[in-house]
Amino acid sequence: MSFSGKRYWIVGASEGLGRALCEKLSSAGADLVLSARSEDRLQDLADSLPGKADVLPLDISDTDTVDAAGRRLGRVDGVVFLAGVYWPMPATEWDAKSALAMADINFTGAFRVLNQVMPDFVERDAGHVVITGSLSGFRGLPRAIGYSASKAGVMALAESMYCDLRQTGVKVQVANPGFIKTRLTDKNSFEMPFIMTPEEAAEYMFQHMQTDRFKISFPRLFSLLFRFSQFWPDWLYYRVFK
């Protein structure tokens, strides 16, 4: 797949995995529309990229601002949804504000973004949708109230979209990364196996976007634990993942 001359909307572009993926797509010839909350960070990224990049700041938790951004967006060939927030939170330390933010931004935010492009993609029978899930979305994890549930939601969203669109011209993909070294995972106090740099994770996603495969979960060896855990009996799963 060639990205040369294609226009991609990257939501969650300002740092971490999003920023690293923008660098790869821009180097591959894609024109980018960069979205996140911080206009300054987006402009800094746009100025550093080798290719054309437009800055389109938005607050993904606010429907009106996302709709307004959608009206300014123009036609795009693809959208990559990477936006997300995370706070480690066990059910015994319930934080309503954080829980709702994770649900609203990580899950409902995906719908706000897709609302801006899907009618056009379907009408044209062309487009590329990439949704970022997580290994934490395969089954509920401890201290992950809000995050596991929201990532399971976007992964199910991607699966439903793929069911409906896999024989059309609209390409749907989902990428499920493990731990990535960012300011979000810096909040964790536990050891994170197989933790990746944003650049390593972006390479997985960039390579995946050039294939016709629907799903990728990475790093591969670590992902097998989560994928096979779906078939474990509850007594085994909760003992291993406690």
Secondary structure as GFF3:
##gff-version 3
##sequence-region A 1 242
A	DSSP	beta_strand	7	11	.	.	.	ID=ss1
A	DSSP	alpha_helix	16	27	.	.	.	ID=ss2
A	DSSP	beta_strand	31	35	.	.	.	ID=ss3
A	DSSP	alpha_helix	39	48	.	.	.	ID=ss4
A	DSSP	beta_strand	53	55	.	.	.	ID=ss5
A	DSSP	alpha_helix	63	73	.	.	.	ID=ss6
A	DSSP	beta_strand	78	81	.	.	.	ID=ss7
A	DSSP	three_ten_helix	91	93	.	.	.	ID=ss8
A	DSSP	alpha_helix	96	102	.	.	.	ID=ss9
A	DSSP	pi_helix	103	108	.	.	.	ID=ss10
A	DSSP	alpha_helix	109	114	.	.	.	ID=ss11
A	DSSP	alpha_helix	118	124	.	.	.	ID=ss12
A	DSSP	beta_strand	127	132	.	.	.	ID=ss13
A	DSSP	three_ten_helix	135	137	.	.	.	ID=ss14
A	DSSP	alpha_helix	147	165	.	.	.	ID=ss15
A	DSSP	beta_strand	170	177	.	.	.	ID=ss16
A	DSSP	three_ten_helix	185	187	.	.	.	ID=ss17
A	DSSP	alpha_helix	198	209	.	.	.	ID=ss18
A	DSSP	beta_strand	215	218	.	.	.	ID=ss19
A	DSSP	alpha_helix	220	229	.	.	.	ID=ss20
A	DSSP	alpha_helix	234	240	.	.	.	ID=ss21
###
